[in-house]
């Protein structure tokens, strides 16, 4: 198995830092490692290495993906939960980075501002991987793109419509990723929920080189016509107060992914979601929202989520394969 030398020692903080060719390489490596795992071929190429998983925000998929990927590669992961480290509280980000960098071969960070993971990377002396910040979620996008390649054969020209609140990590990262890979990205949302104008300008420059199309549309019917993928996420991001639910429900209910929206897109369309999803009342939050607002689902209906067009669990599995590729390429 070939590991690309120009990525060794490089941190994985946001897709803006990577070329189209490097992203393609990571997807190819993930596909190769996925095939090896499915065929029972061991690839414990980093025996004796240790990685730190720093989680200021909890997660199911990100933690499990990093831990299983590390184990498959022969590494030992150490999980630090929100109470398990002094990062940013009793110890500065820089000091924490220098301590962890002396003990570990790589560091994953999942938490708040992008500036935190950037500062970790500046001081750690080892690769740092972004497991999610408020602004970007690059490991998720690799998983999404691997899944899209598996279903459609390629990324270039594929139309991906992101519905809902496009101002934060998922809207930002999908826009960046689509720009890098020559895709057709549509942010479908009320105008005040479009991505940051400065980031849009950056992505438009990238799109001019790759042939990507970037579109911003507040009409779900025209936005989703002919889409290969309709993508959504929860309407309230981690760390935001519960008080914003009413505003989001009022603003975004028109952008819920329904069977009518999927039919409007066409039979080729697949539904994606980075999870967790509020598609029924089988969660504490879902029940609370129903009690307060009388709705049985939020960003996607249960009918769409459970349909044959839904590929959310292929997408969730691919988190592990793409995270493994990132670690293997950069260590």
C-alpha positions, 0 to 999 in steps of 0.5 A, spaced: 500 500 500 502 506 497 502 512 502 503 519 499 509 522 501 507 529 500 502 528 506 506 526 511 506 530 517 501 534 514 495 536 519 488 535 516 484 542 519 480 544 513 479 542 505 481 549 503 488 546 505 488 541 500 489 540 493 484 537 488 489 531 487 490 530 494 483 530 496 482 525 490 488 521 493 485 520 500 478 518 497 482 513 493 486 510 499 480 510 503 477 506 498 483 501 498 483 500 505 475 499 505 476 493 500 482 490 504 477 491 511 472 487 507 476 482 505 479 481 511 486 483 509 490 486 515 493 493 515 496 494 521 502 499 519 502 503 525 504 498 530 506 502 537 504 508 535 499 512 539 494 518 538 490 522 542 482 524 541 480 530 544 473 531 545 470 538 547 463 536 544 461 529 544 460 524 538 458 517 536 460 517 529 467 521 530 469 517 536 467 510 534 470 512 527 477 514 530 478 508 535 476 503 530 480 506 524 486 507 529 485 499 532 485 497 524 492 501 523 495 498 529 495 504 534 492 505 541 487 511 541 486 515 548 480 518 549 479 525 552 472 527 554 470 534 555 472 533 563 478 529 561 483 534 559 485 542 561 485 544 554 483 552 554 481 552 561 487 551 566 492 550 561 493 554 554 491 551 547 499 552 546 501 548 552 496 542 551 499 541 544 506 541 546 505 536 552 500 532 547 505 532 542 511 529 546 506 523 548 502 522 542 504 521 534 497 524 532 492 528 535 484 529 533 480 535 536 473 535 536 470 542 539 468 549 538 472 555 534 477 553 528 482 557 531 483 552 537 485 546 532 489 551 528 493 553 534 493 546 536 497 544 529 501 550 530 504 547 537 503 540 537 509 538 532 505 532 530 499 531 525 492 534 528 486 532 525 479 536 525 474 532 528 469 538 527 469 545 529 464 550 528 466 552 522 469 546 518 467 538 518 472 536 513 472 528 515 465 528 514 466 531 507 471 525 505 466 520 507 460 524 504 464 524 497 467 517 498 459 515 498 457 519 492 463 516 488 460 509 490 453 511 488 455 515 482 462 513 479 465 520 480 464 527 483 465 532 477 459 534 475 455 531 481 449 536 483 449 536 491 443 540 494 444 542 501 438 544 504 437 548 511 442 552 515 448 553 510 452 558 515 456 553 519 460 547 519 456 542 514 454 548 509 461 551 509 465 544 508 460 541 503 461 548 499 469 548 499 469 540 498 464 541 492 468 547 489 475 543 490 472 537 486 468 540 480 461 539 483 455 543 482 453 545 489 447 548 491 445 552 498 438 551 498 436 556 504 433 563 506 438 568 504 440 569 511 442 562 512 447 562 506 454 561 507 459 567 509 460 572 503 468 571 504 468 564 504 463 564 498 468 569 494 474 564 496 470 558 493 468 562 487 475 563 485 477 555 486 470 553 482 473 558 476 479 553 476 475 546 477 469 548 473 465 547 479 458 551 480 456 554 486 449 556 487 445 559 492 437 559 492 431 560 496 426 556 492 426 548 494 423 546 488 428 550 483 434 548 487 433 541 487 431 539 480 435 534 477 439 533 484 444 527 484 444 528 492 439 532 497 443 533 503 441 536 510 443 536 517 440 538 524 437 545 524 440 547 531 448 546 531 451 543 537 453 548 543 447 553 540 442 554 546 435 551 546 432 558 545 433 558 537 429 552 536 422 556 535 426 561 530 429 555 526 423 551 525 419 557 523 425 559 518 426 552 515 420 548 515 419 550 508 426 547 507 424 540 510 426 534 505 420 531 504 418 525 499 415 531 494 422 534 494 425 527 492 420 526 487 422 533 484 429 532 484 428 525 480 429 518 481 436 518 481 437 522 487 439 520 493 438 522 500 444 524 505 445 526 512 451 527 517 447 524 523 444 524 528 437 526 524 431 528 527 426 524 523 421 521 528 420 521 536 424 516 538 429 521 541 429 525 547 430 532 543 425 529 538 419 528 543 421 535 547 420 539 540 413 535 539 411 537 545 413 544 544 411 545 537 407 539 535 411 537 529 413 529 528 420 531 524 424 536 523 429 537 517 427 530 514 421 526 514 421 519 516 419 517 510 425 519 506 430 517 512 427 510 511 426 510 504 431 506 499 433 513 496 437 514 503 444 512 503 445 515 510 448 509 513 453 507 508 455 514 509 456 513 516 460 507 515 465 511 510 467 516 516 471 510 519 474 508 512 476 516 510 478 517 517 483 511 517 486 514 510 487 521 513 491 518 519 495 513 514 497 518 509 499 524 514 502 520 520 
